[in-house]
Amino acid sequence: MNCPSCGEALRQLAYRGLVLDQCPGCRGVWYDADELGAFLERYLADHPNLPPMRLSLHQQAGARAPDGEKERACPRCEFPLEKYNYGYDSGIILDRRHACEGVWVDGHEVQRLAQYVKGHPKLDRLAAAVAAHTRETEDFRQDITAAPAAALYAWLGLAIPVADDTPKKTIPFVTYTFLFTNVLVMVWLYHAVDDWYEIFYNYGMAPANVVAGHGRVGMITSMFLHGGLGHLVGNMLFLWVFGDNVEDRLGHLLFLFFYLATGIVASLFFLLFHPSGTMPAIGASGAISGVLGAYLVFFPRARLSLLTIFTPYPPVTIAAVWYVLAWFVFQLAYVFVELHGSVGVAFSAHLGGFIAGVVFAMLHKSIILEKAVEQD
């Protein structure tokens, strides 16, 4: 790795259990994700008499490169670094790369950083509030810029969510069980079944069969059948990204009920649109659409990492609300296409599952809020 400032090769620097990357020339340091905070804690412990920086409520929140400074590149991925004002009001301008969460600190800024972090306790809460507001404003501006592209990607099926930034408190056992079961069924289909259509017809959800009074079990068993690896991988990726957080919010048992219930509602929507249809609907996408609807209600400010064919790496980040709403409009538009011809995808089931997920999540939030008010 080379120094973003002067181009020299970085050397490893050991400090109190951390292994950092320092430029031997300009003495700047590259901090990987979470290393800067850990370094400053150790630095302040080693320098207890360091005077705190006097904070000003009139500091500028923006950041720009000094006149004449060349563009700096990330030592790891070589993409351009962006300038940012540390803490949004410190006046200490650093370089960062969102994708790898790394930060470059020039040598002369280390002590100033420590002084700022030490700060003044009386202003900490006020400064944090100002910083949070500024951060939300900057994120919103970035999202407004990225939203049209993300919506287009979602509409064309060119954006793949691979991660989110929502932390979990529990292990999503039910989500993992559904993932494992779907994969296991696919392995069984490939290795033990010669006539897949017979399985799909018997255990899928054929509307005409349900209307005739038989085949109702297919509204559940269809959730675990997929037409191929692409179908399976796409659904399981969405379940992996969104399901764990919804399960964390609802709890394991309620999430189990929620997943199956929204899958059944999705099947009923498909039946409503195709009451005489004999082609069985299969796949977990109806239930997963319910998970997406609940995620939108529970985590409207979450951020997603998206892979697209235009930006395969590193992922672009965007507020989940933009992507999920674009996805919903896409499903809604294609329901009309589905009604006037065969598209091979049960968009009406997606629509029904999503609506069921939104309604269920809103009711759940309302009940939780009422209980909290009663306890107060």
Buried (B, 14 or more C-beta within 10 A) or exposed (E): BBBBBEEEEBEEBEBEEBEBBBBEBBBBBBBBEEBBEBBBEBBBEEEEEBEBBEBEEEBEBEBEBEEEEEEBBBBBEEBEBBBBBBBBBBBBBBBBBBBBEBBBBBBEBBEBBBBBBBBEEEBEEEBEEBBEEBEEEBBEEBBEEBBEBBBEBBBEEBBBBEBBEBEEEEEBEBBBEBBEEBBEBBEEBEEEEEEBEEBBBBBBBBBBBBEEEEBEEBBBBBBBBBBEEEBBEBBBBBBBBBBBBBBBBBEBEBBBEBBBBBBBBBBBBBBEBBEEBEBBBBBBBBBBBBBBBBBBBBBEEBBBBBBBEEBEEBBBBBBBBBBBBBBBEBBBEBBEEBEEEEEEBBBBBBBBBBBBBBBBBBEBBEEEEEEEEEEE
